[in-house]
Amino acid sequence: MKRLLIGILVTCSLVGCGISQQQEVQMGQEYAQQINAQLPIIQDPELNRYVNVLGDSIAGLTKRKDLDWHFFIVDSKEVNAFAVPGGFVYINRGLIERADKMDEVAGVLGHEIGHVVRRHTVKQMEKEQGANVGITLACILTGVCNSGIANAAINIAGGAVFARFSRQDEAEADQEGFNNVVRAGISPEGMVTMFQKLLEERKTRPAGVEAWFLTHPLEEDRIAAIQARINQLPPATLASLATDTRNFHIFKARLQSLPPSPPPRQLQ
């Protein structure tokens, strides 16, 4: 293993290197382990079953359906969601509680799945200097680095520092998210209504959605772009797509019955 890692370091430092899917999954597993240890992840089996069934119904139809997808609910009142390379998706309780319909939560999941499908985080890493990528891979694959790598990956709002995507990345994730939910038989109108809610809340109570806007550049033009794509769908097709379900409201009621979310804490 040490010889392999030395080879990775040398190769990356000299010519740069791409990150394979196997390496992406290994990194994602390590990040997820650190995130789950430091963020308050909801452990309720019924809640986890619902979000994983919904997430799998979307991710399982993408071109990266071969990934072992995992979906988690962070017990945080902050509005946020983020994805970790390799198929690990996190959505905050605060965001779910602001949703009125199933398609709004599905739209957020579809968007985050889109980041993984497009390998946005991986491409960011590949753009860094080869030596830096090699060192990161060595740290993750061997576990010899201290917990600083986890602290760099996570913030107290339940988001990921490495997930601050460009506007182009966000637009691509919107496009993927649109295609993802439609493919799964879910209306993309939930993407529009959820984004509109977040923009409105930013005007009236900006602190409540600060984490989302920190990691997700969002303006009216993105909403208009999604709406334009919706307008291109045949009316019969749009009418056939699911917008809400009874199970979603059972899920949301169970979530809201939990004790209040703990206050954000500083990472150790």
C-alpha positions in Angstrom: 0.0 0.0 0.0 2.8 2.4 0.9 4.5 1.8 -2.5 1.2 2.4 -4.2 0.7 5.7 -2.4 4.2 6.8 -3.1 3.6 6.1 -6.8 0.4 8.2 -6.7 2.3 11.0 -5.0 5.1 11.0 -7.5 2.9 10.7 -10.5 0.6 13.4 -9.4 3.4 15.8 -8.5 5.0 15.3 -11.9 2.1 15.2 -14.4 -1.0 15.6 -12.4 -3.6 12.9 -12.0 -7.2 12.2 -12.4 -9.3 10.7 -9.7 -10.8 7.3 -10.5 -14.3 6.3 -9.4 -12.8 3.9 -6.9 -10.7 6.7 -5.4 -13.8 9.0 -5.4 -15.8 6.4 -3.5 -13.0 5.9 -1.0 -12.8 9.6 -0.4 -16.5 9.8 -0.1 -16.6 7.0 2.5 -13.9 8.8 4.5 -15.6 12.1 4.4 -18.9 10.6 5.3 -17.4 8.8 8.3 -16.0 12.1 9.5 -19.2 14.0 8.8 -21.4 11.4 10.6 -19.1 11.6 13.6 -19.2 15.3 13.9 -22.7 16.4 12.8 -26.0 15.4 14.5 -27.3 12.8 12.1 -30.9 11.7 12.7 -31.0 8.0 13.6 -34.7 7.4 13.4 -35.2 4.3 11.1 -38.5 5.4 9.6 -37.2 8.8 8.7 -34.0 7.4 7.2 -36.0 4.8 5.3 -38.2 7.4 3.7 -35.3 9.7 2.6 -33.3 6.8 1.3 -36.2 5.4 -0.7 -37.0 8.8 -2.2 -33.3 9.4 -2.9 -32.7 6.0 -4.4 -35.8 6.4 -6.7 -34.0 9.4 -8.2 -30.3 8.4 -8.1 -31.0 4.9 -9.3 -32.1 6.2 -12.7 -29.1 8.4 -13.4 -26.0 7.4 -15.3 -24.2 6.8 -12.0 -26.8 4.3 -10.7 -23.8 1.9 -10.1 -22.8 4.0 -7.0 -23.9 2.8 -3.6 -26.0 5.9 -2.7 -26.6 7.0 0.9 -28.9 9.7 2.1 -28.8 11.3 5.5 -30.8 13.9 7.5 -28.8 16.3 9.5 -30.6 17.4 12.7 -30.0 21.1 12.2 -32.4 24.0 11.9 -30.1 25.6 9.4 -31.4 25.4 5.8 -28.8 23.4 3.8 -28.0 20.3 1.8 -24.8 19.0 0.3 -23.3 16.0 -1.4 -20.0 14.2 -0.8 -18.2 12.5 -3.7 -19.1 8.9 -4.2 -22.8 9.1 -3.6 -23.3 10.5 -0.1 -26.1 13.1 0.2 -27.0 15.2 3.2 -30.1 17.3 3.7 -30.8 19.4 6.8 -33.9 19.0 8.9 -34.5 22.8 8.6 -34.8 22.5 4.8 -37.2 19.6 5.0 -39.4 21.4 7.5 -39.8 24.3 5.1 -41.1 22.1 2.3 -44.8 21.8 1.8 -44.8 19.1 -0.8 -42.8 16.0 -1.7 -41.5 17.4 -5.0 -39.8 20.3 -3.1 -37.6 17.9 -1.2 -37.2 15.7 -4.2 -36.0 18.7 -6.2 -33.3 19.4 -3.6 -32.1 15.8 -3.6 -32.1 15.7 -7.4 -30.0 18.8 -7.4 -27.4 17.4 -5.0 -27.4 14.1 -6.9 -26.7 16.2 -9.9 -23.4 17.5 -8.3 -22.3 13.9 -7.8 -23.3 12.8 -11.3 -21.3 15.7 -12.8 -18.4 15.0 -10.4 -18.2 18.7 -9.5 -16.2 18.2 -6.3 -13.9 15.7 -8.0 -13.3 18.1 -10.9 -12.4 20.8 -8.4 -9.8 18.6 -6.8 -8.4 17.6 -10.2 -7.9 21.3 -11.1 -5.6 21.7 -8.0 -1.9 21.1 -8.4 -1.1 17.5 -8.8 0.9 17.3 -5.6 -2.0 18.6 -3.6 -4.3 15.9 -5.0 -1.7 13.2 -4.3 -1.3 14.3 -0.7 -5.1 14.4 -0.2 -5.4 10.9 -1.6 -2.6 9.7 0.6 -4.2 11.2 3.7 -7.6 9.7 2.9 -6.4 6.3 1.8 -4.0 5.7 4.7 -5.8 7.7 7.5 -2.4 9.0 8.7 -3.4 12.6 8.6 -4.8 14.2 11.6 -8.4 15.3 11.9 -7.7 18.6 10.2 -8.8 17.1 6.9 -12.2 16.5 8.4 -12.4 20.0 9.9 -11.6 21.4 6.5 -14.4 19.4 5.0 -17.2 20.3 7.4 -18.6 23.5 8.9 -20.9 23.9 11.9 -23.9 24.7 9.7 -24.0 21.2 8.4 -22.5 22.0 5.0 -19.2 21.3 3.3 -16.5 23.8 2.6 -15.5 21.9 -0.5 -19.0 22.2 -1.9 -18.9 25.9 -2.7 -19.6 25.4 -6.4 -19.4 28.0 -9.2 -22.5 29.4 -10.8 -21.8 27.1 -13.8 -21.7 24.1 -11.5 -25.0 25.1 -9.9 -26.6 25.6 -13.3 -25.4 22.1 -14.4 -26.7 20.6 -11.1 -30.1 22.3 -11.8 -30.2 20.8 -15.2 -29.3 17.4 -13.9 -31.8 17.8 -11.0 -34.5 18.7 -13.5 -33.8 15.6 -15.6 -33.4 13.4 -12.5 -36.8 14.1 -11.0 -38.6 14.0 -14.3 -37.0 10.7 -15.0 -38.2 9.5 -11.6 -41.8 10.6 -12.3 -41.7 13.6 -10.0 -42.6 17.1 -11.0 -39.7 19.6 -11.3 -42.1 22.4 -10.2 -40.9 21.6 -6.7 -37.5 22.9 -7.6 -39.0 26.3 -8.5 -41.2 26.6 -5.5 -38.5 25.6 -3.0 -36.0 28.0 -4.5 -38.6 30.8 -4.4 -39.2 30.1 -0.7 -35.5 30.3 0.0 -35.1 33.6 -1.9 -38.1 35.1 -0.1 -36.8 34.0 3.3 -33.4 35.6 2.5 -35.3 38.9 2.3 -37.2 38.5 5.5 -35.0 36.3 7.7 -31.6 36.0 6.1 -29.9 34.3 9.1 -32.2 31.2 8.6 -30.9 30.5 5.1 -27.4 31.8 5.3 -25.8 28.4 5.1 -27.7 27.5 1.9 -26.6 30.7 0.1 -23.1 30.3 1.3 -22.8 27.0 -0.5 -25.4 27.4 -3.3 -25.2 30.6 -5.3 -28.9 31.2 -6.1 -30.6 34.1 -7.9 -33.8 34.6 -9.8 -32.1 33.8 -13.2 -31.6 30.1 -12.1 -35.3 29.9 -11.2 -36.2 31.4 -14.5 -34.1 28.8 -16.3 -35.7 25.9 -14.5 -39.2 27.4 -15.2 -38.3 27.7 -18.9 -37.5 24.0 -19.0 -40.8 23.2 -17.3 -42.6 25.3 -19.9 -41.1 23.1 -22.6 -42.7 19.9 -21.2 -45.9 18.7 -22.9 -48.8 19.6 -20.6 -49.9 16.0 -20.4 -46.4 14.9 -19.3 -46.3 17.6 -16.6 -49.7 16.7 -15.4 -48.7 13.1 -15.0 -45.7 13.8 -12.7 -46.2 13.4 -8.9 -46.1 16.6 -6.8 -47.1 15.2 -3.4 -47.8 12.0 -1.4 -49.4 11.1 1.8 -46.2 9.3 2.9 -44.3 12.6 2.6 -46.7 14.3 5.1 -46.4 11.3 7.5 -42.6 11.6 7.1 -42.6 15.3 7.8 -45.0 15.0 10.8 -42.6 12.4 12.3 -39.7 14.6 11.7 -41.4 17.6 13.4 -42.3 15.4 16.4 -38.6 15.0 17.3 -37.1 17.2 20.0 -35.7 20.5 18.8 -32.5 20.4 16.8 -29.4 20.9 18.9 -27.6 24.2 18.6 -24.6 24.3 16.3 -21.4 23.4 17.9 -17.8 24.1 17.2 -15.8 21.2 15.7 -13.3 19.5 18.0 
